[in-house]
Amino acid sequence: MRLIAIIPLAAAVACTVSASAPAQAEPAFNYPWCAHYMMQNGPKNCGFTTLAQCWQTVSGIGGFCDANPAYVPGKLQAPTSKRSRMG
């Protein structure tokens, strides 16, 4: 019976701890090119490694590409999956 009373308390503490964690100030990835989609105050995607890749994304849907002002050369990029090849 005591376990039933402890579970809601433990859940409340866990929610409070996770809600009070500070937000990250920098993005999880670091790429040099951004796509700006053609909408008033439209979305921006700064996840492109090459300018050509960015232009291919906006072609046909409208938009433009420019350099990512937050890009830091040499900084680690988002983790990629590492698959081992057998054979």
C-alpha positions in Angstrom: 0.0 0.0 0.0 2.9 2.4 0.7 4.3 1.7 -2.7 1.1 3.0 -4.3 1.5 6.3 -2.3 5.2 6.7 -3.3 4.7 6.3 -7.1 2.8 9.6 -7.7 5.4 11.4 -5.5 8.3 9.9 -7.5 6.6 10.9 -10.8 6.1 14.5 -9.6 9.8 14.8 -8.6 10.9 13.3 -12.0 8.7 15.8 -13.9 10.0 18.7 -11.9 13.6 17.8 -12.4 13.2 17.3 -16.2 11.2 20.5 -16.6 13.8 22.6 -14.8 16.7 21.5 -17.0 18.2 24.4 -19.0 17.6 24.7 -22.7 20.5 24.3 -25.0 21.7 27.7 -26.4 23.2 26.3 -29.5 21.8 24.0 -32.2 22.5 20.3 -32.2 24.2 20.5 -35.6 26.7 22.8 -37.2 26.4 23.2 -41.0 27.5 26.1 -43.2 24.4 26.7 -45.4 20.8 27.7 -44.7 17.7 27.4 -46.8 15.1 30.2 -46.4 11.7 29.1 -47.7 9.6 31.7 -49.5 6.9 32.6 -46.9 6.4 35.7 -44.9 8.7 35.1 -41.9 9.0 31.5 -43.2 11.0 28.7 -41.8 14.8 28.4 -42.2 16.8 25.1 -42.4 20.5 25.4 -41.6 21.3 21.7 -42.2 23.2 21.8 -45.4 26.8 20.9 -46.0 27.1 22.3 -49.5 25.5 25.3 -51.3 24.4 23.0 -54.1 22.6 20.7 -51.7 20.7 23.8 -50.3 19.8 25.1 -53.8 18.5 21.7 -54.8 16.2 21.7 -51.8 14.6 25.1 -52.5 14.4 24.6 -56.3 10.8 24.3 -57.3 9.4 25.3 -53.9 10.8 28.8 -53.8 13.4 30.3 -51.5 17.0 31.1 -51.3 20.2 29.9 -49.7 22.8 31.8 -47.7 25.7 31.2 -45.3 24.8 30.1 -41.7 25.8 33.0 -39.4 26.1 30.6 -36.5 28.4 28.1 -38.4 31.7 27.4 -36.5 34.2 25.6 -38.8 35.8 22.6 -37.2 33.1 22.1 -34.6 31.6 18.6 -34.4 28.5 18.1 -36.5 25.4 16.1 -35.6 26.2 12.4 -34.9 25.7 10.1 -37.9 25.0 6.5 -37.8 28.1 4.3 -38.1 27.3 1.1 -39.7 30.0 -1.5 -40.1 30.3 -3.3 -43.4 30.7 -7.0 -43.4 32.4 -8.8 -46.1 
